[in-house]
Amino acid sequence: MPLFRALDVQAEAKARPRQRGLRNVRGTGSCRRNHGDDRVLSLARLCLLSLADNMKDLWVKDYADNYLDQYSFRYIMGPFNQLPGELVEELTWLLAIRKQLSRAALHLLLVPHLRGLSLERCPGLVTPALCAHIAARCQGLRSLDLSGAQQLPPKVLCETLSHLPAVRSLSLAGMPCDGSVIQTVARCCGSLQHLNVSRCHLLSPAALLPLGGVAFSQSFSSSVHTSSFSSTPSPLPLSSLLALDIGFGEQEGDSVMTAAYLLLSLPYLERVALEGLGPACRLIEQGQFSQADEFADREGVSRLHVVWRERTRRQGMDGWRKMREAEWADDDGDEREESESPSSAGDGCDTEDLTNDDRPFCFKTEEGLSQSGLILQLRDVEGVTYESLGSLGILCPGLTSLSMNIDRHEDVGGRSQWPLLTADLQNWSGQLQSLSLIYSGPMVDLLPALQVAGCSLISLTLEGVKTSPHTPLLELIRVCPKLRHLLISAEPPAAPQYETDDNQQDDQNLPKLPDLRSLKISFSYEHNQMKPLMSWMSLKEIIKCLLIGSPLLEKLSLISLPCLLNSVLQDALHSVNLDTDLHADSTGSRPLPLGRIEHVDLLRTDVQMSTVKSMIQLSKRLKYVDVSHCWRISLREWLDCRRFRHVKVVWV
């Protein structure tokens, strides 16, 4: 294997024409083609899988034995230089998820034309030496994920990022990232669109301010004689910023003030997860900018009302330009030339010269949607509480995804919280696609809110809710007919319930979720408990309803259910004639219940191995089954399952 210290430009040029645009490799599990209702691995994926299985015995072994610790090469001209960057990225991902990615393999895969690198699944490989290789060889990286690499010092991270000017997506979650890293990102990564610094506990909220290019006040700038503050930096074009569970500020309200500054200074922001986001929205919506004066003086930045004024001016002028462009599009050529003359100075026109009637809507001073006269472009919001929903609805009318924490308060200011929550969710009725609620009270309390927002939901997550034998879970399914992903993490009913099967409903009258792809229903349990208390036997009908009415289901997780599950799975498996329709899914006929399942978790349930074998025989796509702590499965039965080589069955 030839090794060189210089880059072979011809080899790189040869690799580029072969790129076939395999986009979203990690996100979609690409290199698969859909043929009707079936999935077939593409030739590219099959080749990469073969390569992943065999490269360790050839190239990786040769490099590890002869070069890895003996030499330090700037560039390596090896077998992967001829491979398009998208395929190198996917090969790295395959090795990582299969736990086959080694230090030697990674050295060989760091090619100059690599555009995406994710080491989230193997953070132990991320060392200062590796980062030096990334900085030297992969300066064209557009996506980098180093999440969880806790052994990397901030200084090394700064040095690495300073050599990656083209990066657009950067994930540093759970790393020892501090303010110096954020300053480097703001200074060197001018094309950054996505940043994740969640769980970076060395990072204070105020350290995020450089991302928005917040100007320093004149008094502060004059007192600092370093080149760092010689000019006002431009805000990054961030559309996504995730910074939950970071360090503490000097004072309790720092997270709120920082969030307010970032919301106003990052005009392209669409997805955001910030501490203090809800109160910051309320502060902006009500125009209470003076609350941030003390924070501004302490941090040496411009007053918040100055930042707001600049944002509204830019938003107003953008709206003005769009309005004029729309008018020009309707004019004839001669009229358009005449109208272009007075607007040619539009970029520098002063809004004070416009009459109030001529100003764009978001720039008028009369009564509008918010007291601040501002509309944010947020689409996806995490980390808010229901108290802030009113202001959030006014500032962000285009919201499509919401993650919210609901405290168990009986009332707010003498008024019940549930009518307020329902009324606030009405702002996004018909457009909200994803909703996540964390609530430690009864699930039934959430039903009115879901009746308002459920009609358009594609994804629903309920965490920490309490259940009882009378929890209206069927009604919840009925009001969310378009769900593709349903996750419920709940407390089981406290009292045992013993029921007969006399009250079973007709399957035809039960609600169905025909588009459901992922289902997880998990109940908390005590680790010293061998099996859960059977305290909600009527849950069987609900599970059966979901399994039979969701033929597109691909991932199923039913954990520690307070009911008997094995009989429910058997009913679902026998809901069609398996003798005649066993291969209906592959021939384009009506899909079978559980016929497309790929991943199954049935921990701490009464499922039997015979039922698991029936599921394996039914679904040719099934690759993974976890039946850990299932008390009706024996060691002998589990060992016998090893004959299913295409399915991994886990049992402890």
Residue pairs with C-beta under 8 A, 6 or more apart in sequence:
1 59
1 62
1 63
1 78
1 79
2 77
2 78
3 67
3 71
3 73
3 76
3 77
3 78
4 73
4 75
4 76
4 77
5 73
5 74
5 75
6 74
6 75
7 75
7 112
8 75
8 77
8 81
11 77
11 81
11 82
12 81
12 112
12 113
14 82
15 81
15 82
15 83
15 84
15 85
15 113
16 84
16 113
18 84
19 84
19 85
19 86
20 44
20 84
20 86
21 86
22 30
22 31
22 44
22 86
22 87
22 90
23 30
23 86
24 30
25 31
25 86
25 89
25 90
25 93
25 116
26 90
26 93
26 116
26 118
30 45
30 90
31 41
31 42
31 44
31 45
31 48
31 90
32 39
32 40
32 41
32 42
32 45
33 39
33 40
33 42
36 588
37 585
37 586
37 588
37 591
38 585
38 586
39 621
41 49
44 87
45 90
48 87
48 90
48 91
48 94
49 94
51 91
52 91
52 94
52 95
52 98
52 100
55 105
56 100
56 102
56 105
59 78
59 79
59 108
60 102
60 104
60 105
60 108
61 104
63 76
63 78
63 104
63 107
63 108
64 102
64 103
64 104
67 73
68 103
68 104
68 107
74 136
74 137
75 112
75 136
75 137
76 107
76 108
76 110
78 108
79 108
80 88
80 91
80 108
80 109
80 111
81 111
81 112
83 91
83 111
84 113
85 111
85 113
85 114
85 115
85 116
86 115
86 116
88 109
88 111
88 113
88 114
89 114
89 115
89 116
89 117
91 109
92 101
92 106
92 109
92 117
92 118
93 118
95 101
95 105
96 118
96 119
96 120
96 121
96 122
97 121
99 121
99 122
101 121
101 122
101 125
102 125
103 125
103 130
106 119
106 125
106 130
107 133
110 117
110 133
110 134
110 137
110 138
111 137
111 138
112 137
112 138
112 139
112 140
113 140
114 137
114 138
114 140
114 141
115 140
115 141
115 142
115 143
116 141
116 142
116 143
116 144
117 134
117 138
117 141
117 143
117 144
117 145
118 143
118 144
118 145
119 125
119 126
119 145
119 146
119 149
120 145
120 146
120 147
120 148
120 171
123 146
123 147
123 148
123 149
123 150
124 151
126 146
126 149
126 151
126 152
127 151
127 152
128 152
128 153
128 156
131 152
131 156
131 157
131 159
131 160
132 160
134 141
134 144
134 160
134 164
135 159
135 160
135 162
135 163
135 164
136 163
138 164
139 163
139 164
139 165
139 166
140 166
141 164
141 166
141 167
142 166
142 167
142 168
142 169
143 167
143 168
143 169
143 170
144 164
144 167
144 169
144 170
144 171
145 169
145 170
145 171
146 152
146 157
146 171
146 172
146 175
147 171
147 172
147 173
147 174
147 175
147 196
148 173
148 174
148 175
149 175
150 174
150 175
150 176
152 175
152 176
153 176
154 176
154 177
154 178
154 180
154 181
154 202
155 180
157 172
157 175
157 177
157 181
157 184
158 180
158 181
158 184
161 167
161 170
161 181
161 184
161 185
161 188
161 189
162 184
162 187
162 188
164 188
164 189
165 188
165 189
165 190
165 191
166 191
167 189
167 191
167 192
168 191
168 192
168 193
168 194
169 192
169 193
169 194
170 185
170 189
170 192
170 194
170 195
170 196
171 194
171 195
171 196
172 181
172 195
172 196
172 197
172 200
173 196
173 197
173 198
173 199
173 200
173 242
174 198
174 199
174 200
175 197
175 200
176 200
176 202
177 197
177 200
177 202
177 203
178 200
178 202
178 203
178 207
179 203
179 204
179 207
181 203
182 197
182 203
182 207
182 208
182 210
182 211
183 210
183 228
185 192
185 195
185 210
185 211
185 236
186 210
186 211
186 213
186 233
186 236
187 210
187 233
189 236
190 234
190 236
191 237
192 236
192 237
192 238
193 237
193 238
193 239
193 240
193 268
194 238
194 239
194 240
194 241
195 211
195 236
195 238
195 240
195 241
195 242
195 243
196 240
196 242
196 243
197 203
197 208
197 242
197 243
197 246
198 242
198 243
198 244
198 245
198 246
198 273
199 244
199 245
199 246
200 243
200 246
200 247
201 245
201 246
201 247
202 247
203 243
203 246
203 247
204 246
204 247
204 248
204 249
204 250
204 254
205 243
205 246
205 247
205 248
205 249
205 254
205 255
205 257
205 258
205 259
205 275
205 276
206 249
206 250
206 254
206 257
206 258
206 295
206 299
208 243
208 258
208 262
209 258
209 261
209 262
209 299
209 301
210 233
211 235
211 236
211 238
211 241
211 262
211 266
212 235
212 236
212 261
212 262
212 264
212 265
212 266
213 232
213 233
213 234
213 235
213 236
213 265
214 261
214 265
214 301
214 302
214 307
215 232
215 301
215 302
215 306
215 307
216 224
216 229
216 232
216 300
216 301
216 302
217 296
217 297
217 300
217 301
217 302
217 303
219 300
220 229
220 300
220 301
221 229
221 300
224 300
235 265
235 266
235 267
236 266
237 268
238 266
238 268
238 269
239 268
239 269
239 270
239 271
240 269
240 270
240 271
240 272
240 380
241 262
241 266
241 269
241 271
241 272
241 273
241 274
242 271
242 272
242 273
242 382
243 273
243 274
243 275
244 273
244 274
244 275
244 382
244 383
245 275
246 275
248 254
249 255
249 258
250 298
251 295
253 276
253 291
253 295
254 295
255 274
255 275
255 276
256 276
256 279
256 280
256 283
257 276
257 280
257 291
257 292
257 295
257 296
257 304
258 274
258 276
259 274
259 275
259 276
259 277
259 279
259 280
260 280
260 283
260 284
260 292
260 304
261 292
261 301
261 304
261 307
262 269
262 272
262 274
263 269
263 272
263 277
263 280
263 281
263 284
263 376
264 284
264 304
264 307
264 308
264 311
264 374
265 307
265 311
267 311
267 314
267 315
267 377
268 377
269 376
269 377
269 378
270 377
270 378
270 379
270 380
271 378
271 379
271 380
271 381
271 401
272 378
272 380
272 381
272 382
273 381
273 382
273 383
273 403
274 280
274 383
275 383
277 381
277 382
277 383
277 384
277 388
278 383
278 384
278 385
278 387
278 388
278 391
278 392
279 388
281 384
281 388
281 391
281 392
281 395
281 396
282 387
282 388
282 390
282 391
283 289
283 291
283 292
284 308
284 370
284 372
284 374
284 391
284 395
285 370
285 371
285 372
285 391
285 394
285 395
286 371
286 372
286 391
287 371
287 372
289 303
289 304
289 305
289 308
290 305
292 303
292 304
293 303
293 304
296 302
296 303
296 304
308 372
308 374
311 374
312 362
312 363
312 372
312 373
312 374
313 351
313 363
315 360
315 362
315 363
315 374
315 375
316 351
316 359
316 360
316 362
316 363
317 346
317 347
317 349
317 351
319 360
319 361
319 362
319 363
320 346
320 354
320 359
320 360
320 363
321 346
323 360
324 339
324 343
324 346
327 339
328 336
328 339
328 340
331 339
351 359
351 363
356 364
356 365
356 366
361 368
362 368
362 373
362 374
362 375
363 373
364 373
365 373
369 375
369 394
369 397
370 391
370 394
370 395
374 395
375 395
375 396
375 397
376 395
376 396
377 396
377 398
378 395
378 396
378 398
378 399
379 396
379 398
379 399
379 400
379 401
380 399
380 400
380 401
380 402
380 434
381 392
381 396
381 399
381 401
381 402
381 403
382 403
382 436
383 403
383 405
384 392
384 402
384 403
384 404
384 405
385 404
385 405
385 406
385 407
386 404
386 406
386 407
386 417
386 420
386 421
386 424
387 412
389 404
389 420
389 421
389 424
389 425
389 427
390 420
390 424
392 399
392 424
393 399
393 424
393 427
393 428
394 427
397 427
397 428
398 431
399 427
399 428
399 431
399 432
400 428
400 431
400 432
400 433
400 434
401 432
401 433
401 434
401 435
401 459
402 428
402 432
402 434
402 435
402 436
403 435
403 436
403 461
404 435
404 436
404 437
404 438
405 438
405 439
406 417
406 421
406 437
406 438
406 439
406 441
408 439
408 440
408 441
409 417
410 416
410 417
411 417
412 420
418 445
418 448
418 449
421 449
422 448
422 449
422 451
422 452
425 432
425 449
425 452
425 453
426 452
428 453
429 452
429 453
429 455
429 456
430 455
430 456
431 456
432 453
432 456
432 457
433 456
433 457
433 458
433 459
434 457
434 458
434 459
434 460
435 450
435 453
435 457
435 459
435 460
435 461
436 459
436 460
436 461
436 463
437 446
437 449
437 461
437 462
437 463
438 463
438 464
439 445
439 446
439 462
439 463
439 464
439 465
440 464
440 465
440 466
441 465
441 466
442 465
442 466
442 467
442 468
442 471
443 462
443 465
443 466
443 467
443 471
443 472
443 473
443 476
443 490
444 470
444 471
444 472
446 462
446 465
446 476
447 472
447 475
447 476
447 479
450 457
450 460
450 476
450 479
450 480
451 479
454 460
454 476
454 479
454 480
454 481
455 479
455 480
455 481
455 482
456 482
457 480
457 482
457 483
458 482
458 483
458 484
458 485
458 515
459 483
459 484
459 485
459 486
460 480
460 483
460 485
460 486
460 487
461 485
461 487
461 488
462 487
462 488
462 489
462 490
463 487
463 489
464 489
464 490
464 491
465 488
465 489
465 490
465 491
466 490
466 491
467 473
467 490
467 491
467 492
467 493
467 523
467 536
468 493
468 536
469 493
469 497
469 499
469 535
469 536
469 537
469 538
471 536
473 539
473 542
474 510
474 511
474 541
474 542
474 545
477 483
477 511
477 513
477 542
477 545
477 546
478 511
480 486
480 513
481 511
481 513
482 515
483 513
483 515
483 516
484 515
484 516
484 517
484 518
485 516
485 517
485 518
486 513
486 516
486 518
486 519
486 520
486 521
486 546
487 518
487 519
487 520
488 520
488 521
488 522
489 520
489 522
489 524
490 521
490 522
490 523
490 524
491 523
491 524
492 523
492 524
492 525
492 532
492 533
492 535
492 536
492 560
492 562
493 535
493 536
493 562
494 535
495 535
496 533
496 534
496 535
497 534
497 535
497 536
497 537
497 538
498 534
498 537
499 537
499 538
503 538
504 541
505 541
507 544
507 545
507 548
510 541
510 545
510 549
511 545
511 549
512 545
512 548
512 549
512 550
513 546
513 549
513 550
514 549
514 550
514 551
514 552
515 550
515 552
516 546
516 550
516 552
516 553
517 552
517 553
517 554
517 555
518 553
518 554
518 555
519 546
519 550
519 553
519 555
519 556
519 557
519 558
520 555
520 556
520 557
520 558
520 559
520 601
521 543
521 557
521 558
521 559
521 561
522 557
522 558
522 559
522 560
523 532
523 559
523 560
523 561
523 562
524 560
525 532
525 560
525 604
530 629
530 631
531 604
531 606
531 631
532 560
532 561
532 562
532 604
533 562
534 562
534 563
534 564
535 562
536 562
536 563
537 563
537 564
538 563
539 561
539 562
539 563
540 563
540 564
540 565
540 567
540 568
543 558
543 561
543 563
543 565
543 568
544 568
544 571
544 572
547 553
547 556
547 568
547 569
547 572
547 593
547 594
548 571
548 572
548 575
548 593
550 593
551 590
551 591
551 592
551 593
551 595
551 596
552 591
552 596
553 593
553 594
553 596
553 597
554 596
554 597
554 598
554 599
554 621
555 597
555 598
555 599
555 600
556 594
556 597
556 599
556 600
556 601
557 600
557 601
558 565
558 601
558 602
558 605
559 601
559 602
559 603
559 604
559 605
560 603
560 604
560 605
561 604
561 605
564 606
565 602
565 605
565 606
565 607
566 605
566 606
566 607
566 608
566 611
566 632
569 594
569 607
569 611
569 615
570 611
570 614
572 593
572 594
573 593
573 594
573 611
573 614
573 615
573 618
575 593
576 584
576 592
576 593
578 618
581 589
581 592
582 617
582 618
584 590
584 591
584 592
584 595
585 591
585 592
585 595
585 596
585 619
585 620
586 620
592 618
594 615
594 618
594 619
595 618
595 619
596 619
596 621
597 615
597 619
597 621
597 622
598 619
598 621
598 622
598 623
598 624
599 622
599 623
599 624
600 615
600 622
600 624
600 625
600 626
601 626
602 612
602 625
602 626
602 627
602 630
603 626
603 627
603 628
603 629
603 630
604 628
604 629
604 630
605 627
605 630
606 630
606 631
606 632
607 627
607 630
607 632
607 633
608 632
608 633
609 627
609 632
609 633
609 634
609 637
609 638
609 640
609 641
612 625
612 627
612 633
612 641
612 649
613 641
613 644
615 622
615 625
616 622
616 625
616 644
616 647
622 647
623 646
623 647
623 648
624 647
624 648
624 650
625 647
625 648
625 649
625 650
626 649
626 650
626 651
627 633
627 638
627 649
627 650
627 651
628 650
628 651
628 652
629 652
630 651
633 651
638 649
638 651
641 647
641 649
642 649
